[in-house]
């Protein structure tokens, strides 16, 4: 499954280190503004539980591309 968006994307380091737990990619978000860094951690954990993989890449639309591979 591939999901693309046209948002601002992520910092370069996020594409290499995408599996770090509780990482906030958007530094403007914190606990006070509603960010806990759990979203990607939860998504990675769900995909891993199903023996799949998840990669973050630059989208051709300009934002983030999330690629999820799940076995049949």
NUROGU-886895 format. One record per atom (N, C-alpha, C, O): x, y, z; residue in three letters; chain; atom name; residue number from 1. Coordinates in nm, 3 decimals, padded with zeros to 5 digits. Layout:
BEGIN
xx: X, yy: Y, zz: Z, type: ALA, mol: A, atom: CA, seq: NUM;
...
***
This chain:
BEGIN
xx: 00.086, yy: -00.115, zz: 00.000, type: UNK, mol: A, atom: N, seq: 1;
xx: 00.000, yy: 00.000, zz: 00.000, type: UNK, mol: A, atom: CA, seq: 1;
xx: 00.091, yy: 00.123, zz: 00.000, type: UNK, mol: A, atom: C, seq: 1;
xx: 00.190, yy: 00.127, zz: 00.072, type: UNK, mol: A, atom: O, seq: 1;
xx: 00.057, yy: 00.221, zz: -00.081, type: UNK, mol: A, atom: N, seq: 2;
xx: 00.132, yy: 00.346, zz: -00.087, type: UNK, mol: A, atom: CA, seq: 2;
xx: 00.036, yy: 00.461, zz: -00.060, type: UNK, mol: A, atom: C, seq: 2;
xx: -00.070, yy: 00.471, zz: -00.121, type: UNK, mol: A, atom: O, seq: 2;
xx: 00.075, yy: 00.547, zz: 00.033, type: UNK, mol: A, atom: N, seq: 3;
xx: -00.004, yy: 00.666, zz: 00.065, type: UNK, mol: A, atom: CA, seq: 3;
xx: 00.086, yy: 00.787, zz: 00.044, type: UNK, mol: A, atom: C, seq: 3;
xx: 00.192, yy: 00.798, zz: 00.106, type: UNK, mol: A, atom: O, seq: 3;
xx: 00.044, yy: 00.879, zz: -00.044, type: UNK, mol: A, atom: N, seq: 4;
xx: 00.118, yy: 01.002, zz: -00.071, type: UNK, mol: A, atom: CA, seq: 4;
xx: 00.040, yy: 01.122, zz: -00.021, type: UNK, mol: A, atom: C, seq: 4;
xx: -00.083, yy: 01.122, zz: -00.022, type: UNK, mol: A, atom: O, seq: 4;
xx: 00.112, yy: 01.225, zz: 00.022, type: UNK, mol: A, atom: N, seq: 5;
xx: 00.048, yy: 01.352, zz: 00.052, type: UNK, mol: A, atom: CA, seq: 5;
xx: 00.131, yy: 01.466, zz: -00.005, type: UNK, mol: A, atom: C, seq: 5;
xx: 00.247, yy: 01.448, zz: -00.042, type: UNK, mol: A, atom: O, seq: 5;
xx: 00.071, yy: 01.582, zz: -00.011, type: UNK, mol: A, atom: N, seq: 6;
xx: 00.137, yy: 01.699, zz: -00.068, type: UNK, mol: A, atom: CA, seq: 6;
xx: 00.173, yy: 01.800, zz: 00.041, type: UNK, mol: A, atom: C, seq: 6;
xx: 00.188, yy: 01.919, zz: 00.013, type: UNK, mol: A, atom: O, seq: 6;
xx: 00.188, yy: 01.753, zz: 00.164, type: UNK, mol: A, atom: N, seq: 7;
xx: 00.222, yy: 01.841, zz: 00.275, type: UNK, mol: A, atom: CA, seq: 7;
xx: 00.367, yy: 01.885, zz: 00.271, type: UNK, mol: A, atom: C, seq: 7;
xx: 00.433, yy: 01.872, zz: 00.168, type: UNK, mol: A, atom: O, seq: 7;
xx: 00.417, yy: 01.938, zz: 00.381, type: UNK, mol: A, atom: N, seq: 8;
xx: 00.554, yy: 01.990, zz: 00.385, type: UNK, mol: A, atom: CA, seq: 8;
xx: 00.662, yy: 01.881, zz: 00.388, type: UNK, mol: A, atom: C, seq: 8;
xx: 00.780, yy: 01.913, zz: 00.376, type: UNK, mol: A, atom: O, seq: 8;
xx: 00.624, yy: 01.755, zz: 00.404, type: UNK, mol: A, atom: N, seq: 9;
xx: 00.724, yy: 01.649, zz: 00.410, type: UNK, mol: A, atom: CA, seq: 9;
xx: 00.791, yy: 01.643, zz: 00.546, type: UNK, mol: A, atom: C, seq: 9;
xx: 00.743, yy: 01.703, zz: 00.642, type: UNK, mol: A, atom: O, seq: 9;
xx: 00.902, yy: 01.570, zz: 00.552, type: UNK, mol: A, atom: N, seq: 10;
xx: 00.974, yy: 01.550, zz: 00.678, type: UNK, mol: A, atom: CA, seq: 10;
xx: 01.118, yy: 01.597, zz: 00.662, type: UNK, mol: A, atom: C, seq: 10;
xx: 01.167, yy: 01.612, zz: 00.550, type: UNK, mol: A, atom: O, seq: 10;
xx: 01.187, yy: 01.619, zz: 00.774, type: UNK, mol: A, atom: N, seq: 11;
xx: 01.330, yy: 01.648, zz: 00.766, type: UNK, mol: A, atom: CA, seq: 11;
xx: 01.404, yy: 01.528, zz: 00.706, type: UNK, mol: A, atom: C, seq: 11;
xx: 01.360, yy: 01.414, zz: 00.721, type: UNK, mol: A, atom: O, seq: 11;
xx: 01.516, yy: 01.553, zz: 00.639, type: UNK, mol: A, atom: N, seq: 12;
xx: 01.593, yy: 01.446, zz: 00.574, type: UNK, mol: A, atom: CA, seq: 12;
xx: 01.623, yy: 01.329, zz: 00.668, type: UNK, mol: A, atom: C, seq: 12;
xx: 01.614, yy: 01.213, zz: 00.628, type: UNK, mol: A, atom: O, seq: 12;
xx: 01.657, yy: 01.359, zz: 00.792, type: UNK, mol: A, atom: N, seq: 13;
xx: 01.693, yy: 01.253, zz: 00.887, type: UNK, mol: A, atom: CA, seq: 13;
xx: 01.577, yy: 01.158, zz: 00.914, type: UNK, mol: A, atom: C, seq: 13;
xx: 01.600, yy: 01.042, zz: 00.948, type: UNK, mol: A, atom: O, seq: 13;
xx: 01.455, yy: 01.204, zz: 00.901, type: UNK, mol: A, atom: N, seq: 14;
xx: 01.338, yy: 01.121, zz: 00.929, type: UNK, mol: A, atom: CA, seq: 14;
xx: 01.325, yy: 01.007, zz: 00.829, type: UNK, mol: A, atom: C, seq: 14;
xx: 01.275, yy: 00.900, zz: 00.864, type: UNK, mol: A, atom: O, seq: 14;
xx: 01.368, yy: 01.028, zz: 00.705, type: UNK, mol: A, atom: N, seq: 15;
xx: 01.357, yy: 00.923, zz: 00.605, type: UNK, mol: A, atom: CA, seq: 15;
xx: 01.455, yy: 00.809, zz: 00.633, type: UNK, mol: A, atom: C, seq: 15;
xx: 01.430, yy: 00.695, zz: 00.596, type: UNK, mol: A, atom: O, seq: 15;
xx: 01.566, yy: 00.840, zz: 00.696, type: UNK, mol: A, atom: N, seq: 16;
xx: 01.666, yy: 00.738, zz: 00.729, type: UNK, mol: A, atom: CA, seq: 16;
xx: 01.635, yy: 00.670, zz: 00.862, type: UNK, mol: A, atom: C, seq: 16;
xx: 01.662, yy: 00.551, zz: 00.878, type: UNK, mol: A, atom: O, seq: 16;
xx: 01.580, yy: 00.744, zz: 00.957, type: UNK, mol: A, atom: N, seq: 17;
xx: 01.558, yy: 00.694, zz: 01.094, type: UNK, mol: A, atom: CA, seq: 17;
xx: 01.410, yy: 00.684, zz: 01.126, type: UNK, mol: A, atom: C, seq: 17;
xx: 01.370, yy: 00.715, zz: 01.238, type: UNK, mol: A, atom: O, seq: 17;
xx: 01.329, yy: 00.641, zz: 01.032, type: UNK, mol: A, atom: N, seq: 18;
xx: 01.184, yy: 00.649, zz: 01.047, type: UNK, mol: A, atom: CA, seq: 18;
xx: 01.126, yy: 00.558, zz: 01.154, type: UNK, mol: A, atom: C, seq: 18;
xx: 01.011, yy: 00.578, zz: 01.195, type: UNK, mol: A, atom: O, seq: 18;
xx: 01.200, yy: 00.459, zz: 01.201, type: UNK, mol: A, atom: N, seq: 19;
xx: 01.143, yy: 00.364, zz: 01.296, type: UNK, mol: A, atom: CA, seq: 19;
xx: 01.171, yy: 00.398, zz: 01.441, type: UNK, mol: A, atom: C, seq: 19;
xx: 01.147, yy: 00.314, zz: 01.528, type: UNK, mol: A, atom: O, seq: 19;
xx: 01.220, yy: 00.517, zz: 01.471, type: UNK, mol: A, atom: N, seq: 20;
xx: 01.247, yy: 00.552, zz: 01.610, type: UNK, mol: A, atom: CA, seq: 20;
xx: 01.115, yy: 00.575, zz: 01.684, type: UNK, mol: A, atom: C, seq: 20;
xx: 01.021, yy: 00.635, zz: 01.631, type: UNK, mol: A, atom: O, seq: 20;
xx: 01.111, yy: 00.525, zz: 01.806, type: UNK, mol: A, atom: N, seq: 21;
xx: 00.987, yy: 00.536, zz: 01.884, type: UNK, mol: A, atom: CA, seq: 21;
xx: 00.969, yy: 00.677, zz: 01.940, type: UNK, mol: A, atom: C, seq: 21;
xx: 01.066, yy: 00.743, zz: 01.979, type: UNK, mol: A, atom: O, seq: 21;
xx: 00.846, yy: 00.721, zz: 01.944, type: UNK, mol: A, atom: N, seq: 22;
xx: 00.804, yy: 00.846, zz: 02.006, type: UNK, mol: A, atom: CA, seq: 22;
xx: 00.881, yy: 00.967, zz: 01.951, type: UNK, mol: A, atom: C, seq: 22;
xx: 00.917, yy: 01.058, zz: 02.025, type: UNK, mol: A, atom: O, seq: 22;
xx: 00.906, yy: 00.966, zz: 01.823, type: UNK, mol: A, atom: N, seq: 23;
xx: 00.977, yy: 01.077, zz: 01.761, type: UNK, mol: A, atom: CA, seq: 23;
xx: 00.877, yy: 01.175, zz: 01.703, type: UNK, mol: A, atom: C, seq: 23;
xx: 00.784, yy: 01.136, zz: 01.632, type: UNK, mol: A, atom: O, seq: 23;
xx: 00.895, yy: 01.301, zz: 01.734, type: UNK, mol: A, atom: N, seq: 24;
xx: 00.812, yy: 01.406, zz: 01.675, type: UNK, mol: A, atom: CA, seq: 24;
xx: 00.885, yy: 01.458, zz: 01.552, type: UNK, mol: A, atom: C, seq: 24;
xx: 00.993, yy: 01.518, zz: 01.563, type: UNK, mol: A, atom: O, seq: 24;
xx: 00.827, yy: 01.435, zz: 01.435, type: UNK, mol: A, atom: N, seq: 25;
xx: 00.889, yy: 01.485, zz: 01.313, type: UNK, mol: A, atom: CA, seq: 25;
xx: 00.867, yy: 01.634, zz: 01.297, type: UNK, mol: A, atom: C, seq: 25;
xx: 00.952, yy: 01.705, zz: 01.244, type: UNK, mol: A, atom: O, seq: 25;
xx: 00.752, yy: 01.682, zz: 01.343, type: UNK, mol: A, atom: N, seq: 26;
xx: 00.719, yy: 01.824, zz: 01.336, type: UNK, mol: A, atom: CA, seq: 26;
xx: 00.753, yy: 01.888, zz: 01.469, type: UNK, mol: A, atom: C, seq: 26;
xx: 00.681, yy: 01.869, zz: 01.568, type: UNK, mol: A, atom: O, seq: 26;
xx: 00.863, yy: 01.962, zz: 01.473, type: UNK, mol: A, atom: N, seq: 27;
xx: 00.911, yy: 02.021, zz: 01.600, type: UNK, mol: A, atom: CA, seq: 27;
xx: 00.816, yy: 02.126, zz: 01.656, type: UNK, mol: A, atom: C, seq: 27;
xx: 00.827, yy: 02.162, zz: 01.773, type: UNK, mol: A, atom: O, seq: 27;
xx: 00.722, yy: 02.177, zz: 01.574, type: UNK, mol: A, atom: N, seq: 28;
xx: 00.629, yy: 02.277, zz: 01.625, type: UNK, mol: A, atom: CA, seq: 28;
xx: 00.518, yy: 02.214, zz: 01.709, type: UNK, mol: A, atom: C, seq: 28;
xx: 00.443, yy: 02.284, zz: 01.777, type: UNK, mol: A, atom: O, seq: 28;
xx: 00.508, yy: 02.081, zz: 01.705, type: UNK, mol: A, atom: N, seq: 29;
xx: 00.405, yy: 02.012, zz: 01.783, type: UNK, mol: A, atom: CA, seq: 29;
xx: 00.468, yy: 01.955, zz: 01.909, type: UNK, mol: A, atom: C, seq: 29;
xx: 00.574, yy: 01.892, zz: 01.903, type: UNK, mol: A, atom: O, seq: 29;
xx: 00.403, yy: 01.976, zz: 02.020, type: UNK, mol: A, atom: N, seq: 30;
xx: 00.449, yy: 01.919, zz: 02.146, type: UNK, mol: A, atom: CA, seq: 30;
xx: 00.327, yy: 01.876, zz: 02.225, type: UNK, mol: A, atom: C, seq: 30;
xx: 00.215, yy: 01.884, zz: 02.175, type: UNK, mol: A, atom: O, seq: 30;
xx: 00.347, yy: 01.832, zz: 02.346, type: UNK, mol: A, atom: N, seq: 31;
xx: 00.233, yy: 01.785, zz: 02.427, type: UNK, mol: A, atom: CA, seq: 31;
xx: 00.127, yy: 01.894, zz: 02.445, type: UNK, mol: A, atom: C, seq: 31;
xx: 00.008, yy: 01.865, zz: 02.444, type: UNK, mol: A, atom: O, seq: 31;
xx: 00.170, yy: 02.018, zz: 02.461, type: UNK, mol: A, atom: N, seq: 32;
xx: 00.074, yy: 02.126, zz: 02.481, type: UNK, mol: A, atom: CA, seq: 32;
xx: -00.010, yy: 02.153, zz: 02.357, type: UNK, mol: A, atom: C, seq: 32;
xx: -00.125, yy: 02.195, zz: 02.368, type: UNK, mol: A, atom: O, seq: 32;
xx: 00.047, yy: 02.130, zz: 02.237, type: UNK, mol: A, atom: N, seq: 33;
xx: -00.028, yy: 02.156, zz: 02.115, type: UNK, mol: A, atom: CA, seq: 33;
xx: -00.088, yy: 02.028, zz: 02.056, type: UNK, mol: A, atom: C, seq: 33;
xx: -00.145, yy: 02.032, zz: 01.946, type: UNK, mol: A, atom: O, seq: 33;
xx: -00.077, yy: 01.916, zz: 02.127, type: UNK, mol: A, atom: N, seq: 34;
xx: -00.144, yy: 01.794, zz: 02.085, type: UNK, mol: A, atom: CA, seq: 34;
xx: -00.056, yy: 01.687, zz: 02.022, type: UNK, mol: A, atom: C, seq: 34;
xx: -00.108, yy: 01.589, zz: 01.969, type: UNK, mol: A, atom: O, seq: 34;
xx: 00.076, yy: 01.702, zz: 02.025, type: UNK, mol: A, atom: N, seq: 35;
xx: 00.163, yy: 01.601, zz: 01.966, type: UNK, mol: A, atom: CA, seq: 35;
xx: 00.234, yy: 01.520, zz: 02.072, type: UNK, mol: A, atom: C, seq: 35;
xx: 00.292, yy: 01.576, zz: 02.165, type: UNK, mol: A, atom: O, seq: 35;
xx: 00.231, yy: 01.387, zz: 02.058, type: UNK, mol: A, atom: N, seq: 36;
xx: 00.300, yy: 01.302, zz: 02.154, type: UNK, mol: A, atom: CA, seq: 36;
xx: 00.408, yy: 01.218, zz: 02.089, type: UNK, mol: A, atom: C, seq: 36;
xx: 00.486, yy: 01.153, zz: 02.158, type: UNK, mol: A, atom: O, seq: 36;
xx: 00.413, yy: 01.217, zz: 01.955, type: UNK, mol: A, atom: N, seq: 37;
xx: 00.510, yy: 01.135, zz: 01.885, type: UNK, mol: A, atom: CA, seq: 37;
xx: 00.469, yy: 00.990, zz: 01.876, type: UNK, mol: A, atom: C, seq: 37;
xx: 00.552, yy: 00.904, zz: 01.844, type: UNK, mol: A, atom: O, seq: 37;
xx: 00.344, yy: 00.959, zz: 01.904, type: UNK, mol: A, atom: N, seq: 38;
xx: 00.297, yy: 00.819, zz: 01.904, type: UNK, mol: A, atom: CA, seq: 38;
xx: 00.248, yy: 00.770, zz: 01.769, type: UNK, mol: A, atom: C, seq: 38;
xx: 00.251, yy: 00.649, zz: 01.744, type: UNK, mol: A, atom: O, seq: 38;
xx: 00.203, yy: 00.856, zz: 01.681, type: UNK, mol: A, atom: N, seq: 39;
xx: 00.138, yy: 00.815, zz: 01.557, type: UNK, mol: A, atom: CA, seq: 39;
xx: 00.217, yy: 00.718, zz: 01.473, type: UNK, mol: A, atom: C, seq: 39;
xx: 00.169, yy: 00.609, zz: 01.443, type: UNK, mol: A, atom: O, seq: 39;
xx: 00.339, yy: 00.754, zz: 01.436, type: UNK, mol: A, atom: N, seq: 40;
xx: 00.421, yy: 00.666, zz: 01.353, type: UNK, mol: A, atom: CA, seq: 40;
xx: 00.466, yy: 00.543, zz: 01.431, type: UNK, mol: A, atom: C, seq: 40;
xx: 00.476, yy: 00.435, zz: 01.374, type: UNK, mol: A, atom: O, seq: 40;
xx: 00.492, yy: 00.559, zz: 01.560, type: UNK, mol: A, atom: N, seq: 41;
xx: 00.530, yy: 00.443, zz: 01.642, type: UNK, mol: A, atom: CA, seq: 41;
xx: 00.421, yy: 00.338, zz: 01.643, type: UNK, mol: A, atom: C, seq: 41;
xx: 00.449, yy: 00.219, zz: 01.634, type: UNK, mol: A, atom: O, seq: 41;
xx: 00.297, yy: 00.381, zz: 01.655, type: UNK, mol: A, atom: N, seq: 42;
xx: 00.184, yy: 00.288, zz: 01.655, type: UNK, mol: A, atom: CA, seq: 42;
xx: 00.171, yy: 00.223, zz: 01.518, type: UNK, mol: A, atom: C, seq: 42;
xx: 00.152, yy: 00.102, zz: 01.509, type: UNK, mol: A, atom: O, seq: 42;
xx: 00.181, yy: 00.301, zz: 01.412, type: UNK, mol: A, atom: N, seq: 43;
xx: 00.170, yy: 00.246, zz: 01.277, type: UNK, mol: A, atom: CA, seq: 43;
xx: 00.280, yy: 00.143, zz: 01.251, type: UNK, mol: A, atom: C, seq: 43;
xx: 00.252, yy: 00.035, zz: 01.199, type: UNK, mol: A, atom: O, seq: 43;
xx: 00.404, yy: 00.176, zz: 01.286, type: UNK, mol: A, atom: N, seq: 44;
xx: 00.514, yy: 00.082, zz: 01.268, type: UNK, mol: A, atom: CA, seq: 44;
xx: 00.490, yy: -00.047, zz: 01.347, type: UNK, mol: A, atom: C, seq: 44;
xx: 00.515, yy: -00.156, zz: 01.297, type: UNK, mol: A, atom: O, seq: 44;
xx: 00.440, yy: -00.035, zz: 01.470, type: UNK, mol: A, atom: N, seq: 45;
xx: 00.416, yy: -00.152, zz: 01.555, type: UNK, mol: A, atom: CA, seq: 45;
xx: 00.307, yy: -00.242, zz: 01.494, type: UNK, mol: A, atom: C, seq: 45;
xx: 00.320, yy: -00.364, zz: 01.497, type: UNK, mol: A, atom: O, seq: 45;
xx: 00.202, yy: -00.183, zz: 01.441, type: UNK, mol: A, atom: N, seq: 46;
xx: 00.094, yy: -00.261, zz: 01.380, type: UNK, mol: A, atom: CA, seq: 46;
xx: 00.146, yy: -00.337, zz: 01.258, type: UNK, mol: A, atom: C, seq: 46;
xx: 00.118, yy: -00.456, zz: 01.241, type: UNK, mol: A, atom: O, seq: 46;
xx: 00.220, yy: -00.267, zz: 01.174, type: UNK, mol: A, atom: N, seq: 47;
xx: 00.275, yy: -00.331, zz: 01.053, type: UNK, mol: A, atom: CA, seq: 47;
xx: 00.372, yy: -00.443, zz: 01.091, type: UNK, mol: A, atom: C, seq: 47;
xx: 00.369, yy: -00.551, zz: 01.031, type: UNK, mol: A, atom: O, seq: 47;
xx: 00.456, yy: -00.418, zz: 01.189, type: UNK, mol: A, atom: N, seq: 48;
xx: 00.553, yy: -00.519, zz: 01.233, type: UNK, mol: A, atom: CA, seq: 48;
xx: 00.480, yy: -00.641, zz: 01.291, type: UNK, mol: A, atom: C, seq: 48;
xx: 00.521, yy: -00.755, zz: 01.267, type: UNK, mol: A, atom: O, seq: 48;
xx: 00.373, yy: -00.618, zz: 01.366, type: UNK, mol: A, atom: N, seq: 49;
xx: 00.296, yy: -00.728, zz: 01.426, type: UNK, mol: A, atom: CA, seq: 49;
xx: 00.239, yy: -00.820, zz: 01.318, type: UNK, mol: A, atom: C, seq: 49;
xx: 00.217, yy: -00.939, zz: 01.341, type: UNK, mol: A, atom: O, seq: 49;
xx: 00.215, yy: -00.764, zz: 01.199, type: UNK, mol: A, atom: N, seq: 50;
xx: 00.162, yy: -00.842, zz: 01.087, type: UNK, mol: A, atom: CA, seq: 50;
xx: 00.274, yy: -00.888, zz: 00.993, type: UNK, mol: A, atom: C, seq: 50;
xx: 00.249, yy: -00.925, zz: 00.878, type: UNK, mol: A, atom: O, seq: 50;
xx: 00.398, yy: -00.886, zz: 01.044, type: UNK, mol: A, atom: N, seq: 51;
xx: 00.516, yy: -00.934, zz: 00.971, type: UNK, mol: A, atom: CA, seq: 51;
xx: 00.541, yy: -00.856, zz: 00.842, type: UNK, mol: A, atom: C, seq: 51;
xx: 00.587, yy: -00.911, zz: 00.743, type: UNK, mol: A, atom: O, seq: 51;
xx: 00.510, yy: -00.728, zz: 00.845, type: UNK, mol: A, atom: N, seq: 52;
xx: 00.532, yy: -00.642, zz: 00.729, type: UNK, mol: A, atom: CA, seq: 52;
xx: 00.641, yy: -00.540, zz: 00.754, type: UNK, mol: A, atom: C, seq: 52;
xx: 00.711, yy: -00.545, zz: 00.855, type: UNK, mol: A, atom: O, seq: 52;
xx: 00.654, yy: -00.450, zz: 00.660, type: UNK, mol: A, atom: N, seq: 53;
xx: 00.751, yy: -00.342, zz: 00.674, type: UNK, mol: A, atom: CA, seq: 53;
xx: 00.686, yy: -00.210, zz: 00.632, type: UNK, mol: A, atom: C, seq: 53;
xx: 00.591, yy: -00.208, zz: 00.554, type: UNK, mol: A, atom: O, seq: 53;
xx: 00.742, yy: -00.102, zz: 00.684, type: UNK, mol: A, atom: N, seq: 54;
xx: 00.690, yy: 00.031, zz: 00.655, type: UNK, mol: A, atom: CA, seq: 54;
xx: 00.807, yy: 00.124, zz: 00.632, type: UNK, mol: A, atom: C, seq: 54;
xx: 00.898, yy: 00.130, zz: 00.714, type: UNK, mol: A, atom: O, seq: 54;
xx: 00.806, yy: 00.195, zz: 00.521, type: UNK, mol: A, atom: N, seq: 55;
xx: 00.913, yy: 00.288, zz: 00.487, type: UNK, mol: A, atom: CA, seq: 55;
xx: 00.856, yy: 00.426, zz: 00.461, type: UNK, mol: A, atom: C, seq: 55;
xx: 00.745, yy: 00.440, zz: 00.409, type: UNK, mol: A, atom: O, seq: 55;
xx: 00.932, yy: 00.527, zz: 00.499, type: UNK, mol: A, atom: N, seq: 56;
xx: 00.895, yy: 00.665, zz: 00.472, type: UNK, mol: A, atom: CA, seq: 56;
xx: 00.986, yy: 00.717, zz: 00.362, type: UNK, mol: A, atom: C, seq: 56;
xx: 01.108, yy: 00.702, zz: 00.369, type: UNK, mol: A, atom: O, seq: 56;
xx: 00.926, yy: 00.780, zz: 00.261, type: UNK, mol: A, atom: N, seq: 57;
xx: 01.001, yy: 00.832, zz: 00.148, type: UNK, mol: A, atom: CA, seq: 57;
xx: 00.946, yy: 00.969, zz: 00.111, type: UNK, mol: A, atom: C, seq: 57;
xx: 00.843, yy: 01.012, zz: 00.162, type: UNK, mol: A, atom: O, seq: 57;
xx: 01.017, yy: 01.037, zz: 00.023, type: UNK, mol: A, atom: N, seq: 58;
xx: 00.965, yy: 01.162, zz: -00.032, type: UNK, mol: A, atom: CA, seq: 58;
xx: 00.860, yy: 01.129, zz: -00.137, type: UNK, mol: A, atom: C, seq: 58;
xx: 00.881, yy: 01.042, zz: -00.221, type: UNK, mol: A, atom: O, seq: 58;
xx: 00.749, yy: 01.199, zz: -00.131, type: UNK, mol: A, atom: N, seq: 59;
xx: 00.641, yy: 01.178, zz: -00.225, type: UNK, mol: A, atom: CA, seq: 59;
xx: 00.664, yy: 01.259, zz: -00.353, type: UNK, mol: A, atom: C, seq: 59;
xx: 00.718, yy: 01.369, zz: -00.346, type: UNK, mol: A, atom: O, seq: 59;
xx: 00.623, yy: 01.208, zz: -00.467, type: UNK, mol: A, atom: N, seq: 60;
xx: 00.630, yy: 01.288, zz: -00.589, type: UNK, mol: A, atom: CA, seq: 60;
xx: 00.536, yy: 01.409, zz: -00.583, type: UNK, mol: A, atom: C, seq: 60;
xx: 00.547, yy: 01.500, zz: -00.665, type: UNK, mol: A, atom: O, seq: 60;
xx: 00.444, yy: 01.409, zz: -00.487, type: UNK, mol: A, atom: N, seq: 61;
xx: 00.354, yy: 01.522, zz: -00.468, type: UNK, mol: A, atom: CA, seq: 61;
xx: 00.419, yy: 01.633, zz: -00.386, type: UNK, mol: A, atom: C, seq: 61;
xx: 00.364, yy: 01.743, zz: -00.374, type: UNK, mol: A, atom: O, seq: 61;
xx: 00.537, yy: 01.604, zz: -00.328, type: UNK, mol: A, atom: N, seq: 62;
xx: 00.608, yy: 01.704, zz: -00.250, type: UNK, mol: A, atom: CA, seq: 62;
xx: 00.611, yy: 01.677, zz: -00.102, type: UNK, mol: A, atom: C, seq: 62;
xx: 00.694, yy: 01.736, zz: -00.031, type: UNK, mol: A, atom: O, seq: 62;
xx: 00.526, yy: 01.593, zz: -00.053, type: UNK, mol: A, atom: N, seq: 63;
xx: 00.520, yy: 01.566, zz: 00.090, type: UNK, mol: A, atom: CA, seq: 63;
xx: 00.580, yy: 01.432, zz: 00.126, type: UNK, mol: A, atom: C, seq: 63;
xx: 00.691, yy: 01.399, zz: 00.086, type: UNK, mol: A, atom: O, seq: 63;
xx: 00.504, yy: 01.354, zz: 00.203, type: UNK, mol: A, atom: N, seq: 64;
xx: 00.549, yy: 01.225, zz: 00.254, type: UNK, mol: A, atom: CA, seq: 64;
xx: 00.484, yy: 01.112, zz: 00.177, type: UNK, mol: A, atom: C, seq: 64;
xx: 00.365, yy: 01.118, zz: 00.144, type: UNK, mol: A, atom: O, seq: 64;
xx: 00.563, yy: 01.009, zz: 00.147, type: UNK, mol: A, atom: N, seq: 65;
xx: 00.510, yy: 00.884, zz: 00.092, type: UNK, mol: A, atom: CA, seq: 65;
xx: 00.534, yy: 00.777, zz: 00.198, type: UNK, mol: A, atom: C, seq: 65;
xx: 00.647, yy: 00.759, zz: 00.244, type: UNK, mol: A, atom: O, seq: 65;
xx: 00.429, yy: 00.707, zz: 00.236, type: UNK, mol: A, atom: N, seq: 66;
xx: 00.438, yy: 00.594, zz: 00.329, type: UNK, mol: A, atom: CA, seq: 66;
xx: 00.413, yy: 00.468, zz: 00.249, type: UNK, mol: A, atom: C, seq: 66;
xx: 00.308, yy: 00.452, zz: 00.186, type: UNK, mol: A, atom: O, seq: 66;
xx: 00.510, yy: 00.378, zz: 00.252, type: UNK, mol: A, atom: N, seq: 67;
xx: 00.500, yy: 00.252, zz: 00.177, type: UNK, mol: A, atom: CA, seq: 67;
xx: 00.491, yy: 00.138, zz: 00.279, type: UNK, mol: A, atom: C, seq: 67;
xx: 00.581, yy: 00.120, zz: 00.361, type: UNK, mol: A, atom: O, seq: 67;
xx: 00.382, yy: 00.064, zz: 00.273, type: UNK, mol: A, atom: N, seq: 68;
xx: 00.359, yy: -00.048, zz: 00.365, type: UNK, mol: A, atom: CA, seq: 68;
xx: 00.354, yy: -00.177, zz: 00.283, type: UNK, mol: A, atom: C, seq: 68;
xx: 00.276, yy: -00.190, zz: 00.189, type: UNK, mol: A, atom: O, seq: 68;
xx: 00.439, yy: -00.272, zz: 00.321, type: UNK, mol: A, atom: N, seq: 69;
xx: 00.442, yy: -00.405, zz: 00.260, type: UNK, mol: A, atom: CA, seq: 69;
xx: 00.391, yy: -00.504, zz: 00.362, type: UNK, mol: A, atom: C, seq: 69;
xx: 00.445, yy: -00.513, zz: 00.473, type: UNK, mol: A, atom: O, seq: 69;
xx: 00.288, yy: -00.579, zz: 00.326, type: UNK, mol: A, atom: N, seq: 70;
xx: 00.235, yy: -00.684, zz: 00.413, type: UNK, mol: A, atom: CA, seq: 70;
xx: 00.237, yy: -00.817, zz: 00.336, type: UNK, mol: A, atom: C, seq: 70;
xx: 00.205, yy: -00.820, zz: 00.217, type: UNK, mol: A, atom: O, seq: 70;
xx: 00.274, yy: -00.925, zz: 00.403, type: UNK, mol: A, atom: N, seq: 71;
xx: 00.275, yy: -01.054, zz: 00.334, type: UNK, mol: A, atom: CA, seq: 71;
xx: 00.133, yy: -01.102, zz: 00.304, type: UNK, mol: A, atom: C, seq: 71;
xx: 00.037, yy: -01.062, zz: 00.371, type: UNK, mol: A, atom: O, seq: 71;
xx: 00.122, yy: -01.186, zz: 00.205, type: UNK, mol: A, atom: N, seq: 72;
xx: -00.009, yy: -01.242, zz: 00.170, type: UNK, mol: A, atom: CA, seq: 72;
xx: -00.048, yy: -01.349, zz: 00.266, type: UNK, mol: A, atom: C, seq: 72;
xx: -00.155, yy: -01.408, zz: 00.254, type: UNK, mol: A, atom: O, seq: 72;
***
